[in-house]
């Protein structure tokens, strides 16, 4: 079994408070106004950390070129409450809940290229009410927004040039490779080519024999995992759409799954409802998954988590902590 080591690099303490003796020794880097952080994302190059601040209706942008010393660059005001984020190549997409008849996806990007250029709000894409998920393809050419009663497929030419296709069919969740959408529909995992646009239908189907809630691919789209019936993990081969392994996680329902790779090791990070720690699984061999020691708990339940290479960024809604594997 590989040894897992999570070393805390820093914590951005974004409101004053007392740190429990059971939490890791968090070193405050700065104290900012209190927020209500709903989502995290990094741009594809890892240079920018995006934070959805629902209380102030902003997307905060940090320079993340030195993960040990993130620097606040700007706070972009948006036209609704930011609840979901996805990071592309030098741009971000943010899902906004509004008071209107539709909710919205807004692009944020620098108006001019440059290392220290500030991100500003850009174009809008209307989506159905009650957004549930927002995902981007690794090549930034496709995006998918899932709402309670349908989904919107986005063909992305640039942050200011996005063509959208609304589909009135319900999905539970989705993950994207550069060419294929992996969709959770009913009790199945479906693989469908993205270039079929609004006519996107399953080319392959894997029966899951349960209720799926989450799906995730690793960075190279060589392995994937689906959460079924709350706590059951089904690993799959994205190319052949066949099962490669299964594992049960004890405790409350799983709220997120994220792959992390370091050298030749492969891990899956799992968060669970009302939990303030991360369960770590060795998934180098999906047929023989091994559970490793969990991370030390944060002071509050985890609300959002993002991964870039061997870095893990996690928030409990008030504090952002950055770890390295």
C-alpha positions in Angstrom: 0.0 0.0 0.0 1.3 3.4 -0.9 1.9 5.8 1.9 -0.3 8.9 1.7 1.0 12.2 3.0 -1.1 15.3 3.1 0.9 18.3 4.2 -0.9 21.6 4.9 0.7 24.4 3.0 -1.5 27.2 4.3 -5.0 28.4 5.0 -6.6 31.6 3.8 -8.6 32.6 6.8 -11.5 34.7 5.5 -13.2 35.5 8.7 -12.3 35.7 12.3 -12.9 32.6 14.5 -11.6 30.1 17.0 -9.7 27.1 15.6 -10.5 23.9 17.3 -7.6 22.0 18.9 -8.5 19.0 16.8 -7.9 20.8 13.5 -4.5 21.0 11.9 -2.3 24.1 12.8 -3.7 26.6 10.3 -1.3 29.5 9.6 -3.4 32.6 8.7 -2.2 34.3 5.6 -4.7 37.1 5.6 -8.0 38.1 7.2 -10.6 39.3 4.7 -14.3 40.1 5.0 -16.5 37.2 5.8 -18.0 35.5 2.7 -20.3 32.5 1.9 -18.1 30.4 -0.4 -20.1 28.0 -2.5 -17.6 26.7 -5.1 -13.9 26.6 -6.0 -12.2 26.2 -9.4 -8.8 26.6 -10.9 -7.9 27.7 -14.4 -6.4 24.9 -16.5 -2.9 26.1 -16.1 -3.4 26.5 -12.3 -2.4 30.2 -12.3 -5.7 31.4 -11.0 -7.9 30.2 -8.2 -11.6 31.2 -8.5 -13.9 31.4 -5.5 -17.7 31.9 -5.6 -18.6 34.4 -2.9 -22.4 34.1 -2.6 -22.7 36.6 0.2 -21.1 39.4 -1.7 -22.3 38.2 -5.2 -18.7 38.1 -6.4 -16.2 35.8 -8.0 -12.9 36.3 -6.2 -9.8 35.7 -8.2 -6.4 34.8 -6.7 -3.0 34.5 -8.2 -2.1 30.9 -7.6 1.3 30.7 -9.3 2.8 30.2 -5.8 0.4 27.9 -3.9 2.1 28.8 -0.7 1.4 32.5 -1.1 -1.9 33.1 -3.1 -2.4 36.8 -3.8 -5.9 38.3 -4.2 -6.1 40.0 -7.6 -9.7 41.1 -7.9 -13.3 40.5 -6.9 -15.6 40.5 -10.0 -19.2 41.4 -9.2 -21.8 39.3 -11.0 -25.5 39.6 -11.6 -26.8 36.8 -9.4 -25.7 34.5 -6.6 -22.7 32.4 -7.7 -23.2 28.7 -6.9 -21.0 26.8 -9.3 -17.7 27.4 -11.0 -15.6 25.8 -13.8 -12.1 26.9 -14.8 -10.9 27.0 -18.4 -7.7 28.2 -20.1 -7.4 31.8 -18.9 -11.2 32.1 -18.2 -13.8 30.9 -15.9 -17.5 30.1 -16.1 -19.8 30.8 -13.1 -23.4 29.7 -12.6 -25.6 32.4 -11.2 -29.0 32.0 -9.5 -31.1 35.0 -10.3 -34.6 36.4 -9.5 -35.5 36.2 -13.2 -37.3 33.5 -15.2 -34.0 31.8 -16.0 -30.7 31.4 -14.2 -27.4 32.3 -16.0 -23.9 31.3 -16.8 -21.5 34.1 -17.0 -17.9 34.0 -18.4 -15.1 35.9 -16.6 -11.8 36.5 -18.2 -9.0 39.2 -18.5 -9.9 41.9 -21.1 -6.2 41.9 -22.1 -3.6 39.2 -21.8 -1.1 39.4 -19.1 0.1 37.6 -15.9 -1.5 40.1 -13.5 -4.5 41.1 -15.7 -7.7 41.3 -13.7 -10.7 39.1 -14.5 -13.9 40.9 -15.5 -17.4 39.6 -16.2 -18.2 38.8 -19.9 -21.0 37.3 -21.9 -24.1 35.5 -20.5 -25.8 32.2 -21.3 -29.3 31.6 -20.0 -30.0 28.2 -18.4 -33.0 26.6 -16.7 -33.7 27.4 -13.1 -32.2 25.4 -10.2 -28.7 24.6 -11.5 -27.1 21.4 -10.2 -23.8 21.0 -12.0 -21.3 22.7 -14.4 -18.5 20.9 -16.2 -15.9 21.8 -18.9 -14.0 19.6 -21.3 -10.2 19.5 -20.8 -9.7 21.3 -24.2 -12.1 24.1 -23.1 -14.3 23.6 -26.3 -17.3 22.1 -24.5 -19.3 22.9 -21.4 -22.4 21.3 -19.9 -24.8 22.9 -17.4 -27.3 20.6 -15.6 -30.5 22.0 -14.1 -33.4 20.4 -12.3 -35.5 20.0 -15.5 -33.0 20.0 -18.4 -29.4 20.7 -19.4 -27.6 23.1 -21.7 -24.7 22.1 -23.9 -22.2 24.8 -24.7 -19.9 24.9 -27.7 -17.1 27.3 -26.6 -15.0 29.1 -29.2 -13.8 31.6 -26.6 -14.9 33.1 -23.4 -16.9 35.8 -25.4 -18.1 33.4 -28.1 -20.3 30.6 -26.7 -23.1 28.8 -28.6 -25.6 27.0 -26.4 -28.1 24.2 -27.0 -30.9 23.7 -24.5 -32.3 20.2 -24.1 -35.4 19.4 -22.0 -34.2 16.1 -20.7 -33.1 15.5 -17.1 -29.7 14.3 -16.1 -28.3 13.5 -12.7 -24.7 14.5 -13.4 -22.1 14.5 -16.2 -18.3 14.5 -16.9 -16.7 15.5 -20.2 -13.6 14.3 -22.1 -12.5 16.3 -25.2 -14.9 14.3 -27.4 -17.4 12.5 -25.2 -20.0 13.3 -22.6 -20.5 10.8 -19.8 -24.0 11.2 -18.6 -26.0 9.8 -15.7 -29.5 9.2 -16.8 -32.0 7.0 -14.9 -29.9 4.1 -13.6 -27.4 4.1 -16.4 -24.1 5.7 -17.4 -24.2 6.8 -21.0 -21.4 7.8 -23.3 -22.4 10.2 -26.1 -20.3 12.2 -28.7 -20.3 15.9 -28.0 -20.3 16.9 -31.7 -23.9 15.6 -32.0 -24.9 18.8 -30.2 -28.5 18.9 -29.0 -29.1 15.5 -30.7 -26.6 13.9 -28.3 -27.7 10.4 -27.6 -26.0 7.4 -26.0 -23.4 5.6 -28.1 -22.6 3.2 -25.2 -24.5 2.4 -22.0 -23.4 0.9 -18.7 -26.2 -0.3 -16.4 -25.5 0.7 -12.8 -28.2 -1.2 -11.0 -28.9 1.6 -8.6 -29.4 5.4 -8.4 -26.3 7.3 -9.6 -25.6 10.8 -8.3 -22.0 11.8 -9.3 -19.5 10.9 -12.1 -15.9 12.0 -12.5 -13.0 11.3 -14.9 -9.3 11.4 -14.1 -7.1 14.0 -15.9 -6.3 11.8 -18.9 -9.9 10.4 -19.1 -8.3 6.9 -18.7 -10.4 6.0 -15.7 -13.7 7.1 -14.2 -15.9 6.6 -11.2 -19.7 6.8 -10.5 -21.3 7.2 -7.1 -24.3 4.9 -6.9 -26.9 4.7 -4.0 -25.1 7.2 -2.0 -22.0 5.3 -0.9 -21.1 2.8 -3.6 -18.3 3.6 -6.0 -18.3 2.0 -9.5 -15.1 2.5 -11.4 -15.2 2.3 -15.2 -13.0 2.4 -18.3 -14.2 5.4 -20.3 -13.1 4.0 -23.7 -14.9 0.6 -23.4 -17.5 1.7 -20.8 -17.0 -1.4 -18.7 -16.7 -1.8 -14.9 -13.2 -2.0 -13.6 -13.9 -2.2 -9.9 -16.2 -1.4 -7.0 -15.9 -0.1 -3.5 -18.2 0.9 -0.6 -17.5 4.0 1.5 -18.9 3.8 5.0 -20.8 6.7 6.5 -23.1 9.4 5.2 -23.8 10.0 1.4 -20.9 11.0 -0.7 -21.0 14.7 -1.9 -18.0 14.8 -4.2 -15.3 12.7 -5.7 -12.0 13.9 -7.2 -9.1 12.1 -8.7 -5.5 13.1 -7.7 -2.3 11.8 -9.3 1.3 12.1 -8.0 4.1 10.4 -9.8 2.7 6.9 -10.5 0.2 6.9 -7.7 -3.5 7.5 -8.2 -5.9 8.6 -5.5 -9.6 9.3 -5.1 -10.6 12.1 -2.7 -14.1 11.6 -1.2 -16.2 14.1 0.7 -19.4 13.2 2.6 -22.4 14.9 3.9 -21.8 16.8 7.1 -18.2 15.6 7.2 -15.2 18.0 7.9 -12.5 15.6 6.6 -11.6 14.0 3.3 -11.5 10.2 2.8 -8.5 9.2 0.7 -8.5 6.0 -1.4 -5.7 4.4 -3.3 -7.2 3.7 -6.7 -4.1 2.8 -8.8 -5.8 -0.6 -9.2 -9.6 0.0 -9.3 -10.2 -3.7 -8.7 -8.2 -3.5 -5.4 -9.1 -0.1 -3.8 -7.4 0.6 -0.5 -8.7 3.1 2.0 -5.9 5.3 3.5 -6.0 7.6 6.6 -8.3 10.5 6.2 -7.1 14.1 6.3 -7.2 15.9 9.6 -10.6 17.6 9.9 -11.4 21.2 9.2 -13.4 23.1 11.8 -16.7 22.9 9.8 -18.1 20.5 7.2 -16.6 20.7 3.8 -18.6 22.7 1.2 -16.4 22.6 -1.9 -13.1 21.1 -3.1 -10.9 21.5 -6.1 -7.8 19.7 -7.3 -4.9 20.9 -9.4 -2.0 18.4 -10.0 -1.0 17.4 -6.4 -2.7 20.4 -4.7 -6.0 20.2 -3.0 -8.0 23.3 -2.2 -10.9 22.9 0.2 -13.4 25.2 1.8 -15.9 24.9 4.6 -17.7 28.0 3.4 -15.6 30.4 5.4 -12.0 29.2 5.4 -10.0 28.1 2.3 -7.3 25.5 3.1 -4.6 24.4 0.6 -2.9 21.0 0.9 -0.2 19.3 -1.1 0.1 15.5 -1.6 
